[in-house]
């Protein structure tokens, strides 16, 4: 009857679980659930969450492996779906189309702060399976969206299927120091901002996959095992 650990992403915190910033009692009716015999929360899962935080960066922090990582939450999820591809990867993410799909994952602030502090020693790693050699997409680290005054600047890598085996899962590792700024689109301001060299590590918020293209591409792309880890 244990209630599993969940991340609600409220104010960058982890919902009803206690943290240095306190608790959020409105996330869930704790008294009502306990009256039905549930325990809040499952302590074994909380321990795993704490270990994931404390062990990083010595051990990788998994942002997504079929589910969002410990304490991570989904900021934006546009025209993607979770699918079961094969026995080796089980659940993974697939864009529903390759013309206008995007996906943002927000790690907890305690992980973000370690990413920023150790950015010269870390890589962004993920597994991908392409089904056509002409496929491509971008993956970025993105700042928070402060509208026109503070757009969500991106540090980006361009991923091309032609650089990898087609029809097989491959691992991509991108040193954070090699990401290049490419501008910003503010959903709050509904406006694109050209490159200005203003990416701010102190405002880093999420990992952003973008599958936008002028024309739809053939085939499917599968993404899994998104993580930060040491080089």
C-alpha positions, -999 to 999 in steps of 0.1 A, spaced: 0 0 0 29 24 -3 24 54 -25 52 56 -50 76 86 -52 64 111 -77 78 144 -90 53 172 -94 77 199 -105 62 226 -83 86 255 -80 115 232 -90 108 210 -59 97 174 -55 61 177 -44 50 164 -10 85 150 -2 105 171 23 134 190 9 155 219 20 127 241 7 99 225 27 69 206 16 39 213 -6 8 199 13 -16 208 -15 0 183 -39 -19 154 -26 -44 148 2 -20 130 26 -45 125 54 -71 110 32 -47 85 17 -33 75 51 -69 70 62 -72 44 35 -41 26 47 -15 40 23 19 50 35 34 83 24 57 80 6 75 47 -1 107 52 18 127 28 -3 120 48 -34 129 80 -16 162 65 -7 169 57 -43 160 93 -53 184 106 -27 211 83 -39 206 95 -75 212 130 -63 241 124 -40 260 101 -63 260 125 -92 284 134 -109 305 104 -98 277 82 -112 255 92 -141 222 110 -135 195 95 -157 171 122 -170 150 97 -190 151 59 -195 115 52 -205 104 72 -175 116 106 -162 145 103 -139 144 107 -101 130 142 -95 129 151 -131 97 163 -148 84 170 -183 82 207 -193 70 203 -228 58 172 -248 47 181 -283 37 154 -308 57 126 -291 46 93 -275 61 66 -254 64 34 -273 78 -1 -267 104 -7 -294 122 -39 -286 133 -61 -257 166 -43 -253 152 -8 -247 116 -16 -238 99 18 -234 114 48 -253 103 80 -269 93 85 -305 81 117 -323 47 113 -339 60 132 -368 94 147 -378 81 180 -390 70 196 -357 77 176 -325 96 187 -294 104 174 -260 118 191 -228 130 174 -197 137 193 -165 161 178 -139 157 189 -103 176 220 -93 201 201 -72 212 182 -103 211 213 -125 235 231 -100 259 201 -103 257 201 -141 266 238 -141 295 234 -116 309 204 -135 301 213 -171 336 210 -184 338 174 -172 304 162 -183 287 149 -214 251 147 -224 245 111 -234 215 94 -250 206 64 -272 190 69 -306 178 47 -334 174 62 -368 155 46 -396 165 68 -425 200 83 -434 185 117 -441 170 122 -406 183 148 -382 173 168 -351 188 191 -325 194 186 -288 200 216 -265 205 227 -230 180 255 -226 176 284 -202 144 293 -184 119 314 -204 118 349 -191 99 362 -221 114 389 -243 137 403 -216 153 369 -208 146 345 -236 154 308 -232 188 307 -249 200 274 -261 233 257 -263 228 231 -291 242 201 -309 230 190 -344 226 153 -347 226 137 -382 216 102 -390 243 100 -417 269 100 -389 256 68 -374 244 33 -382 208 32 -394 183 8 -379 204 1 -348 205 17 -314 237 39 -310 249 60 -282 256 97 -287 279 115 -262 282 153 -265 306 172 -242 288 201 -227 317 223 -235 312 216 -272 276 228 -274 271 259 -295 245 287 -289 219 290 -316 194 315 -304 161 311 -286 123 308 -291 102 322 -262 68 304 -260 58 331 -235 66 359 -259 58 339 -290 89 352 -307 122 339 -321 155 356 -310 186 354 -331 219 344 -316 233 370 -292 259 351 -272 238 354 -240 233 318 -230 234 319 -192 245 287 -173 229 302 -141 195 301 -158 198 265 -172 165 247 -169 161 217 -192 173 193 -219 154 201 -251 150 178 -282 137 195 -313 124 177 -344 112 207 -363 117 207 -401 102 226 -430 91 193 -446 83 161 -428 110 134 -430 106 98 -437 107 71 -411 109 72 -373 134 82 -347 136 66 -312 152 82 -282 162 66 -248 186 66 -219 191 104 -217 217 112 -190 245 134 -177 277 117 -169 314 122 -166 336 121 -198 
